[in-house]
Each structure stands twice: as C-alpha cells, then as structure tokens.
Amino acid sequence: MTTQRYTLWGTPHSLYTGKARSYLIKKQVPFDELLASDPRFLGEVVPQVGHMVIPVVETPEGELIQDCTAIIDHCEARFADGPAMEPAGGVQHVVSLILDAFGSNYFMPLAMHYRWSYRAEQEAFLRAEFARAIPVSMPYENRLAAAEMLMGKFNGFLPGLGVTSEVIPAMEDSYKELLGLLEAHFRVHPYLMGGRPGLADFGMMAPLYAHLARDPVPGFLMRTTAPNVARWTERMNVAPIADNDYADTGAAWPTGDAIPATLEAVLAAVFAHWGPGLEADAAQFDRWLAGLADPAPGTVVSHDGGRSVHPHVGRIEYPWRGVTMRRGSHPHSLWHFARAQAAAAALDDAAKARLDALLARTGGAAMMAIATAWPIVRENNVLVLG
Ligand SMILES: N[C@@H](CCC(=O)N[C@@H](CS)C(=O)NCC(=O)O)C(=O)O
C-alpha cells in the first residue's frame, strides 16, 4: 500500500536520528517514526541499505535513504516549496555547512563519552532506552537482557573514538567551553544562524539532543549550566518557527549575509577545538591512500575494505588541548567538512572576501585549507574514493 507519508526508521536515543527527526519536523515533511526494532526494518530495510544503521528514511514510493545529509538533500529537493532551511547568503551557507559538519562529527565522541563514561550513574535509563531497540516479540525482561549486549557494542566504541582517562578532562573542558558559548548565543537568538532554523541547527542537534540533553548525567549538566541550550533542543522538535520569547522573532536570517556576533565566538571555538584533529585525519587518509596497491574510484574507504558506519583508515595521534589524543582516524569528518569547503570555493569574489574576513577574525583559514590527495564521496551508503 502506498501512503503519501515518509517513514523515519530510528530510535529516540540515537544521535543521528535526532538530527533527521528535527529536520523533518521543521521542514514539515509528513512522516511517521518507527522503531528500528520492527521486523520489517530488520528483514527488508537493513539488507537493502547494506548494513545495520539508523536513521533510514523511506519515501512514500519505497525508496530508502541513509545518512542525514542524503536525507536532507532529498527532502530539500522534493519539498522546495516548504519552509526555507538554508540562508540565502553565501557566507551564511558556508557557516551552516561548517557547523553541520562540526556537530555531526567532532561532537560525536564527546556525546559518546557523556553516555558511556557515566554509564553506572545512568544504567537504568540507558537499559530502558536500548530495550526499545529490541523486538517487541520478546518479553520485556528478555529485551532488557538483550539491550545489555547492544550497550556493550556501543560502549566498546570509546577507545576507537579516543575516549580514555588521559583525555577525558580535556574533552569535558572542550564541551563545557562550547556549551558556555552556545548558552550565550541562545540567550539572544532562537537558532544558530538567527531567527530561523537551518542545517547548522540540525547538525548540532545530533550530539546535543539524544545524548547530551536526554541522558540523565549530561542532561543535568546542560539544564543546570546551559538552560537556553536545553530549551533550544526542545524548540528544535516542534514545527513552529517564530519564537516570541526572543526579540529575534522575525523567523528570518540576518540581512546582508551577516552572522550573529555570538555565533562568531562559537565559530572561533569550532576551528580551535576541531582543527588539529581534522588535520591529523587528513594526513592519515593520505598515508592510507599512498599505501593502497591500486586506488581507483569506488575503492571503499576503510582500513579493511569492509562496510562500516564510521570507518577508520588507521589510528592517529596528535597533540590536542594539552594532552595527546589517540584515536581511530575518521574519514567521515573529512567527507562532511569538504561540503563546506566546496561551498566556500564556489563563492563569488565579494562573498569570498567577506568569508576571508570572517575566517581571519575566527582563526579558520588554515582549517578551511585542509585537503586530501583524493576526494571522498558516498556511494551505496558507504564512503568511497571519488
Ligand atoms: N553518517 C550517518 C551516521 C549514522 C550513525 O552513526 N548511526 C548510528 C546510530 S545513531 C548507528 O547506526 N551506528 C551503528 C554502528 O556504528 O555500527 C548519518 O548521518 O546517518
């Protein structure tokens, strides 16, 4: 039976489902959200996607779309008459792509840290959440037991993400600094780019909602130290856009391709906190590439050639915020950030001059120049050489 509604396959506690959901809500796409524990997801959707991953969006025609960027690109094209989600200014566009990539990639290990390093304190909550992802055909007690195994899998990602006792204080310091800057911003603006939500908000919802706002330990931290960030995560999950608890109620972006002053401070932190890691990711990608016997378009980007949601191409080590960060490289960050770099490269001269001035003020020029020896693209739901 064909319906005119989309289906979002995901779970409430999933980082990237939170991003896709807030986009679909703000874009006013008609959709139903179904838990990924559904037998149809496991039996029909996963085999077609190629591996187990959420979120997946199913169109009314039955087409399956994986990856939040692909989901948003699809809906932006199909619902071109819907609420605008992309500011018109060239610099604004580049900034929203940078923040989308930052939220979706840099921030993920921080979110995973606050979920799993504090597992004991929030065990009951996490167990109940993960049990939702277990088929309802099982008795609830068995779902709780099966949840334990699933939790072990995700908890086991921490070393690969670089979360070790040596760097945890630096990671928490990074998060708290970002949270403070975001709190200052959300005191005066309802959304990152100003009066309207956009890609920057969706990207930042990935870590800041499912893990950092919902999980009890980071949720307490956010509510008690950054209440306006907490309120933004709520606002991002309702369709209306005009928010009259703000002076910035025009439901519009700033004119003249400007970005809010409070966002400039966030952007400066983005470049400072993320730059060293992205540079190390690019260097390792090039080393891996140089070691390939026969690199060709379509070669899967992963250390073992296998399909993986977050592939690595070798481990990396670099100085970061007073400690040595050791983690798996993350080519997905390079792929995502390259979208912002491509948008910057396509600007006309006047916009390019405005962007250069902004990058000079925020210390972003070096990071924007990071390049890999071969472009990375997404094909058939995995990263491949372009
Ligand atoms: N780039 C993907 C990332 C999706 C993703 O990482 N999903 C997580 C759950 S939030 C997952 O399914 N992980 C399974 C795994 O890593 O094996 C997107 O934007 O959709």
The ligand as an ORCA input file, in Angstrom:
! r2SCAN-3c Opt
* xyz 0 1
  N      26.507      9.426      8.846
  C      25.399      8.647      9.339
  C      25.718      8.112     10.720
  C      24.673      7.175     11.250
  C      25.078      6.536     12.575
  O      26.218      6.626     13.037
  N      24.115      5.867     13.221
  C      24.386      5.145     14.447
  C      23.249      5.282     15.428
  S      22.964      6.968     15.890
  C      24.473      3.674     14.091
  O      23.569      3.140     13.490
  N      25.588      3.044     14.430
  C      25.798      1.647     14.176
  C      27.274      1.335     14.079
  O      28.103      2.242     14.193
  O      27.550      0.156     13.883
  C      24.139      9.516      9.300
  O      24.251     10.745      9.228
  O      23.035      8.978      9.256
*
